[in-house]
């Protein structure tokens, strides 16, 4: 069995400890506080939140995914579905559905899991007052923690300011419910919680999730390889961590490929790293090849220059020159477009590939 996990929330023995962050987050949740969690994609934010609530048996977590949310109706429906998913008892689910009658819910049974699934009628939940009953429900539980994932995507809505103001108004009335706002676009999350004109200004404590302690994470990975009698030297671990920018999700994704190209009792070496890259690129080749033609000429040049800069760079004069684009504003515009497409992320003044494997693949194509 492959001992690495990626693309899913991990808890328990699959979670590499972040003791200080766990302690801070649990304290906030248990005191009905508000916290916003920021960090790049696949860094482990969702797993941190899931692990923080796992031992808190009296806490009822409500996970709401707001990625690429379409509007107020979509927010209302996602929140309603999350509330219903949280309830496990059949009779209580029916009671919840009745409370949400204005959304005209339809109950079905998931053919794969056997669990009840609820959808709401199109055209319902598109008024700000639709949110009132949903927040009243969570408050009545007196032990809920509402996790709003990819919260910054609300900023992309045409009526974002109106929706954010309404959410702030409702949340500040909640006395028994804690709220965790989670986001992978750091500057957008900071815009919500640190700009003086924002309704959420100074309304939540900030928790930054960065790379794991390198030694702790290295020991964690080494133990996983040892479970299959594979020995991985420190030097090879360093190569992996550096190539993946120490991002736990990307590291474990690479380790899955490395596990698959090695065998029981083997010491892992450079040739195995090369084979793992080959397996990764074989799996991603089609999506990568479709990606580049979808970009504008300027976006393609900027992405290639960023790949050849090692996958990250500031918009320095030297970097702009390597793009082959004459005008600096054109480079900046292309970079912003790449950030909007979530191919690149901005951390302070540095731009970095969201997928470090894409950067390596682009470099290999020009060799």
N, C-alpha and C positions, 0 to 999 in steps of 0.2 A: 504494500500500500504506500502511495506517495505521501510523505509526511508534511508536505507544504500546502498551504491554503492561500488562495488569492481570489479576489473578486467577490468575496463574501465576508460578512461579519464573523470575527473569530472571538471566542471567549474561552475561559478556563485554561487548560494546558496548551491550547493553540495560540494563546495571547502572550506576547512577549511583554513582560511587566513595564509599566510606566507608573511607578508607585506614587510619585508626587502629584502627577496629573490626576490619577485615580482618586487620591485623597481629596484634592481640591474640588473635583467635580462632584463627588459623593456628598461632601459637606454642603455644597450649594443646593443639590437636589433635595437633601433631607431637610433643609431649612426653607423650602419653597422659594428658592432664589431664582435669579436669571443669570445666565452665562452664555457668551457667544464663543464658539470654538472655531478657530481658523487654522488652516494648514492646507498644503497642496493635496491634490487628488492622490488617493492610494497611500497616503501617509499613515492612515490608521485612525482617523477621527471617529468613524462609525463604530469601529471595534472598541475604541476607548469608551464611548458612550454606552455601548451594549454591556461591556464588562463592568462599568461603574454601577449599573442598575441590577446586574445579575444577582448579587447576594442580598439585595434589598427587597426581601420578600413582601414587604408591606407597600412597595411602590408599584404603581401601574404605569408602565411606559407606553406612550402613544407616539409611534414613529410616522411622520408625515414627510414624504419625499416631494420637494417642490422643484426638482430639476425640470427645466424647460416648461414651467407652468404657463398656461395659455391666457389666463385671465381670472377674474373674481369667481366666476362659476366653477372653473377648474380647481381653484383653491378650496372653495366650499365643499366640492365633491370629494376631493382628496382627504380633507380633514374629517368629513363624515365617515368615509370608508375606513380611515385609520382608527377612529373611535370604535367602530363596530368590530373591526379585527381584534381590538384589544379585549373585547368581551368573549369569554369562552363558553359561558353557560347559555344553552339554547333559549330558555325562557327569558333571560335578560337581553339576549339579542333581539328577540321579538319586541320587547318593551322599548329598546333603543330605536328600532325601526319605526315604531309608532310615534315616538317623540320627533322623528325626522320626517313626518308625513308630508310636510310642505315641499320636500325634495322629491316626492313620489318615488320612493325606493322600490327596487325589484330584487327579490332574493332568489338566488340559484345556488346550486351545489357544485363546487369545483370538482371536475371529473377525476383529477389526479390526486388531490389531497383529501377529498370528501368533506372539506370545510365549507361553511356557508360563505357565499360571495354576494356582495351587494353593489348594485349600480343605481345611479340616480337619473331621473329623466332629463334629457336635454332641455335647456331653457330655464331650469330651476337653479336657485342659489346664486343668481346674478345680481342680487341687491345686497348692499352692505349689511342690512339688518339680518340677512340669512346667517351671518356668522354668530349672531347673538345666542341662538339656541345651542349651537355647537360648543361654545365656550362655557355656557351655563352647565352643560352636561359634564364636562371635564371637572369643573369646579365642585359639583355635587359629589364627585367621587372622593374628594378630600385627600387623595394620595396619588394623584396623577403627575407625571412629568411629560410634558409635550415637547417632542424633539422635532424641530422644523429644519429638515436637511436641505442643503443648497438654498438657503434662505435668500441669498443675494439675487437669485433669479427673478424675484419679484420686481426688482428695479428695472427690468426690461419691459414691463407692461406699460401700456400707454397711459393708464390711470394709476400708476405706481404710488404717487404721493397720496392720493385719496385712500388707497387700500392700506398703505403703511400706517397712515394716521388712524384708521379704524382699528387695525390690529393693535397698535400701541394703546389706544383707548380701552380696548377690551382686556388686554393683558394686564394693564396696571390695576384693574379691578379684581384680578384673581388673587385671593388671599391664601388658598390652599393648594394651588397648582404651581409647580416649578416649570420653568421653560429653558430649553437648551436650543440655541440657534447655531446651526452648523453651516459652514461655507468653505468652498475650495478656491474661491477667487478673493484673495485676501484684501486687495484694495477696495473692492466693492463692499465687502463686509465692514471694513473700517469706515467707509462712507456712511453706512447706515448707523453705526454706533458711536462714531467719534466726531462727526460734523455737527456743528452747533445748530444748523437749520433742520436737522433730521428729527422727527418725532421720537426716535429711539436714542437720542443723544444721552450718553452716560446712564443708560437704563439697564445695562448688563455688565457683568464682570468679564474681562477678556481672558481666554485660555488659549495659548498658542501651542499647537502640536507640531513639533519639528522631528528631525531624525532621532531614532533611538540611540541610546548610549552605544557606541560602536563595540566596545568589549562585550557588553551584555548581549547585544544582538548577535555578535559573532559566536558567543558560547551557545546561544539558542539555536542558531543554524547548524553549528557543529554537532550538537546533540541529535538534531534531526537526521543528519547524514549518518551518524553513528548507529541510528536505529536500523539502518540497512547495511551495517558493516562497511560503510564507505568512509574513508579517511580523507578529510579535506584540510590541506595545510593552511596556515595563516596567510601566506602570500596569495593563495588562490582566493581566499575569502576577501582579502583587500581588493583584488581585481574586480570581483563581483560588486562589492559595495561601492567602489568608485564609479564603475560603469553605470550603476543604477542610481547614482546620486544619493545613496543611502536611504532611498525610499522603500519602506518595508514591502509594499505591494509589488513594486517592480522587482525587488530582490527575490521575493518568493516565486514570482513568475519565472525568473531566470533559473532559479534553483529547481523548479519542476522540470524544465528542459534538461538541466544538467543531470538530474536524477535519472531521466529516461535514456540518456546516452551513456550511462555508466552502469556498472554491475556490482553485485554483492561481493564484498571483500576487497574492493579496488581502492587504490590511492588515486585521487583526482589530480590531474595535471593540466598543462597548457593545451594539449591536444583535445582534451575533453571540453575545455572552455570554448575552443573553436567549433567543436561539434555541436555544443549547446546553442551557440549563435546560429549555426546552420539550421537547426531545428526551429528556433524561434522565427527566423526569416521565412522558412518554408511555410509556416502557419500564417504569417502576416503578409506574405508577398502580395496576394490579390488585393487586400485592402489598401496597402501602401501604394500599389501601382495605380489604383483608382483615385487615390487622394491627390497626387500631384497634378494631373490634368484638370482637376476641379479648382485649382488656384489660379489667380491672375498672374501674369508674367512677373510683376513686381513682388508679389507674395512668394512666388517660387524662388526668386533670386534671394530674397531675405531669408527664407527658410534654409536654403542651401548654405548661405553664408554663416548662419547660426550653427548649422550642423558642423561645418568645418572649423568653427571657433570652439569646438568641444562640446557643443550643445547648450552653451549659455554665454551671454555677453551683455554688456551695456551698449547703449547707442552712442558709442564713442566715434570720433572722427575716423579712426582707423577701421572700425567695423563697417561704418557706412561706406568707406572706400572699397572694402572687399565685396560689397554687394554688386558693384558695377552700375549702381543707380546714381545718376548725377546729383539729383536734388535730395537734400536731407529730409525735407518734409514728406517726400514720397516714400522714403524708407520708414519714417515714423507711421505714416498712414497704413502702409502694408503690415507693419508689426502689430498695430492696433487691431487690424482685421484678423490676423492670426491668433491674437488673444481672444477675440470675440468667437472664433471658431474652436477655441479650446485646444488648439495645437501648441500654443505657447502660453506660458504663464509669466506674470510680472511679479517679481519679489523685490520690493524697494525700487532700485533703479536697474535691476538686472532682469533680463529676459531669458527664459529657460524652456526647453522642450517639455511638454507635459508627458510625452512618451520618449524616454531616453533611447529606446530601441530604434525608434524612427530616425533619430539623429545618426546612429551608427549605420543604419541601412542606407541612408542618403550618402554618407561618406563613402561607403563601399561601392555604391553605384558609379562614382566618379573616379574610382581607382583604375 
